[in-house]
Amino acid sequence: MSTKVLLITPPFTQLNTPYPATAYLKGFLNTKGIAAAQADLGIDVILKLFSKEGLTLLFNRIEQQTTNHKPQTENAQRITALKNEYLKTIDAVILFLQGKNPTLAHLICSEEYLPEASRFAQLEELDWAFGAMGTQDKAKHLATLYLEDISDLIVECADPHFGFSRYAERLGRSANSFDELYETLQQPYTFIDEIMLELLHEYVFEADAQLIGFSVPFPGNLYAAFRSAQYIKKHFPGIKTAMGGGFPNTELRSLSDARVMEFFDYIMLDDGEAPVECIIEQLDGKRELSQLKRTFILKDGEVKYIDNSGCRDYKQSEVGTPDYTGLPLDKYISVIEVVNPMHRMWSDGRWNKLTMAHGCYWGKCTFCDISLDYIRVYEPVAAKLLVDRMEELIAQTGQNGFHFVDEAAPPALMREVALEILRRNLSVSWWTNIRFEKSFTADLCRLLKLSGCIAVSGGLEVASDRLLELIQKGVTVAQVARVTRNFTEAGVMVHAYLMYGFPTQTAQETIDSLEMVRQMFELGILQSGFWHQFAMTAHSPVGIEPAKFGVVKDSDIVGTFANNDIMFSDNTGANHDKFSFGLKKSLFNFMHGICFDYPLQDWFEFKIPRTKVPHDYIHNALLADETFGIKPTAKVVWTGTTPIVEFFTKSKKGRTFPMAALTFHSRRESFSVQVTEGQGQWLQQLLPKISVTEKPMTFGKVKEDYENAGLEEFEPFWYSKPVNTLREYGLLVL
């Protein structure tokens, strides 16, 4: 079966794991019997560049420039002077970062092995952080600095567009006009272009596909996608090219510049499965051009948007399991850029990507693209099917780590997935994005941890109840604090997305928000965070109705190319830009557990208002008990082992009482509880019935079962010390 489609992720996304879009599409095309190949040009270019051969080319090019009297910074001069050290070490370092050369860690950590340039200057500041790091992690961090030094050299002397996880990103950011990008594409090939296009040529020649599809998730992939498509049009004119992904979905919805179609025959919006299938049918002569789905084409010299297919979008249960075949899974490199446990999740280790639910079950946040299908159309996947896909991916990739890439994973579905993982006795680790809502009780967080959940990330956004209401986040700061406490106590790491600069936000609210965040880190209920400055987007409620939020668009002009980020004026709020450095610097220190006692003023070089938040606000919020008894419909699950039961008699004041001792073995220790003989017999028969391998019983049913056994009152027993011990060790109410 000849290859119909070649799916390409252009440089650059992540170094440690493939961006999943092409694997999702290939999995779908498999279900249709359509042959598809895929390539991640990003990792290919990085491996070609960061090799002895690639660095030799780089240094030769720089030497040629130097003879042309091009001046260099002191840092570039140092790296070029150490050329032989870099050539000697590069292949070994890349093998180490691929996990294939672990013993090199000892040599790297000696700090006598790697050549060091300007990136290593920050090491002195971070020496204290390495106390908590193992040799492998420290070596990864040092090797990352080494690669960043080489990256600085590339940017200065060979290709100013270069960046590890983005390429020519500035050209794609809010480019209302195509002029600058188009002009850049008329320039001679850059150093990185040459490497990329040589690799692209091999893929295109080998695949011999009818259609080449580029997935462009971010602005940092855009230039490379256009450059690649341009090359294909010149050297393989018979092949059709297409683009889809996150960037066109959000930025190109009002595309009208016909020059764009010199590079791409088709540009698709939103879910790609049905549009790609329609394009393939059209290429096979089975469908008219006028019958495509959510696709831009060029007709009579003008850009036309066509959505007349008559074919429906596919349900999540029909799209198949992502297929990573063809991607070099053993060649991705794990780096540690910052010494922060959550940030490394994005850059360290290989993750299989899956989605629990399409869209967002909340779908109300006013800063979010809730008018677009990727958020608006909510469709969860059945837990059994999800875990089937997990098992398929483990068999396919040999990796048991999963990143669920949801907008916000639904708590009820997370619970069912966790129970299904435990039923099948799978060994997996996983993490996802959530809303910090009160459904995440202490017991649910413990269940998620038992199933392999290692981390969650979620939006605290602006830690101000007034602004959270304006955002329609559906949470309060106190509620977020209780949820992050529940996850932390269960042993699940928590990362918070933090926002500043929301319309009408005052300087006072920004500082109060920082104080809330400081208290949460000091109490240990947040482990990681990142401040983002608010950006108004065209498809969010704020962008659609700015006046409602007290702001005015700077312009109503709709560009002919990208339209998403909107410049605006907020007459009521503060000058938010100036807060950026202080917010980020304070957070960096809080994440490392230091400087909680610094006055907030110390983080800023200008006068700020004093916080109005009481110093114990979060502490008091955690003390407020929000539990209102147990609903009869709550599910009761036993996640522990089968007990060893011994019956005995206990004497007290001349009377004997028949008793039972139940001994349990957990992973780390053994424990026992003592109850009356009747209660012991009842627990002995109940625990197997409510174990994770069985269908959960409701709390009402458990109570009824207890009373039917003729035992005394249920409530005093349920809240007694023996049952509290069982709850501590895995008796969960969900």
Steps between C-alpha positions, in 0.01 A plus 500: 500500500665824388519793740218744444598755762822617662432686827773736622557702817734783392773634734477553792271378780639281777831320524389225739186362339315527168223755466199264470298647211651285223474186717129577566435546126697190401300299757177625338619431143587144607131443580418604140767283341682811370879461499672786681862567595611763752813695587609739773738730315570683826680215676669401172645849454615519864678163478666593169608839634615384845740236373870500417410536131249782564730700727786460250275665236407772751860582598611497135225749412598725792867486398406611147307794646790592728730527200244749365570705817160444661547597867414251778404545862741381766269204566504388135879539488531276807279225350682504165835489679377185678384345170693174548350450849150535358575263210646246744204503739185562293414144387555356848282771659212442257516124567488577872193725457336220300546272801752280319819601677409538871852455640607828335313676785798450734736664254262791432447561873875523555464841325832432326349335190267746324628827352320786675387835360255768619207271588707346780521837678160430658637182660636675806149625579362148476766303685271462801228346282719205401490367855158354419608377157647162418810463282295427185285812546792727575682367193188556286481859620870563427466336157199724431707811579769367264245466218363848576852643465523346153151636425618851591786459253258391224272801563792745500708363215290273278121540526328766714166314472622191689346385830472150652120483511420767242640625170444854366218533753484880472396472134192298601391702802193708421603545140188685377680550172681225306750755361791446740480120493460500121802727459709281732407195290649673192842527675777239453482189720634539853738253665209319671293508177778313318510222761119476516443495123762230442314278751161598353617402150584147623158457665305627199700293253465183709128541583389575142172632648213677321449740788738649756331641808674737741379522859568851629408522869690821588636823345848345543419233236350731241808623312642148468166370366492771232868451413444123467185539290684749276776241444247228415323728249832569329653150499192273511234705317261205460450460877217682677571675832267565793523673838298450818550521876473744786644801316258505204212399732539816707686744273398438138119484522459818296782431251471695174857554368527292181883487524464248784357252250823510296631273776194297605223350290284445806482661846270316743333622819412319825493118535702363209359149454200572274666786302803281417276211395302737272822633341623145431164410342522816287853409385371152412223652288225383737399847619463843340719790618179675605424212738798541738464549877626811691772562241647810330594462132595737217224538238508751214793676666319550831510321835172309551382326816306180432292307751245313288610144551180350634730275702487520879790531742612176659420417860793447737413130519551474120835673449719203596810483719788742428770323299862608552641260237772669298602749769845441656369447857841389632674810365317783679712681754404583858624832630463682832492873433397621845530334837125475552313170533202588282674693225714196434187293428476688170863446404619183674388149407285355221122518543227327304237766431127426529181700552238411761240738358481720190427862591437641846216391729496844666529717189429837668836670569485845342867509392470167315411416136164356610337588165730258314427127461819384672359644825125520427429144387527287814516125450652262757646159413374194691744396776530141374585618148756748637677230701485267195685774308751534785574127481535518120747789530705321767527199264581726203756734661635308802428813709252507790495878565195694379424869461127559457495820296148610598389862529365390841460132587155426652522378864233228455680357196837521680346294781371233257833487313687460834269216607541329161882527523488344848257225386743399226795521740692720256825672592482847345581861586291786369430873530247742363341846512200560731268764646555542874142413587362360822430157342869428567450375855783356709379145419474562124853644500626189683329273246660694211840466666453123546423466127829670407410871487821688581408861421221737405504851361213747517412866478496703819529791254456823699487411870220750562137401557369812318703423190434123517130587482561733204692218332210262585754248623243345732744474792616716792855538631405313821358211298813481284712489817299207642526305173876558466534390865307177422725420203819587690406283799429212260853539358396654166704800385303819419585768243294821482458719196500858629379804310549873534371788292136388467269790398430740793763329719657757732853516642345418839342181362828393336689535830219330696511217245877465553445486878244217458751311285780562754286355781410191293866427429599566861237252621632245250170455313643621167824361357520685172352795313541732206384860449345583161400852400139511379464504121167589339409253225244547226292193585467554876205680669737789589609528136143471367346752746788711641271780626341255747842471666585870503754493214518636145658332196778712352383410149210323329701421189491130410835398353534296180721239670499422874231635733493398863691720744327837539670814627279688744489793743388461860439842655419368847787257559868530578807501275535123512824465302710643782386227743632218281856472631411525871218243473722250320807552723300461822330186366835348401617536859173377652518187279836424659361546851680823588439873558149465645595757764601767247267802494318497163643846431850342473405327172418827322712804414203737520255581779221243537189510723506303826308174477154496658499120533525378863828311558304186600229514230592170331572330833148587619348392168655155547354473850148571374339157465284474191391138551126467549464132590506215248232468230326157487592487127876543563704198390700307762816328374764292679841539336699295754580130535290212639541491879621211716224465760547355848215460750569521874333589828575806705436520874397821667374531861429129517306493173617349173441653159542311169733712283672493161843626394545579130862526382578668166820528298543821303795573269706663770375359829259271680218616727210349689163605641293344775119488488224283647464147365184596306662805349808293411289239320311775317824676391644165394213448254456869405858597400525250208159621376612866489855439375606683182455183292125500576221744415505769771222496764326819604537630855124445549538133395796449738294642786205276409730196479637577848155537650377180331784316677321585827781723630455804726480855370695568181599869547701452824679205336571690175658792688689274746877466528522161315309634197703825505814282484355312201417831331858611552626184329268482200129488587380780273167678466465645152 
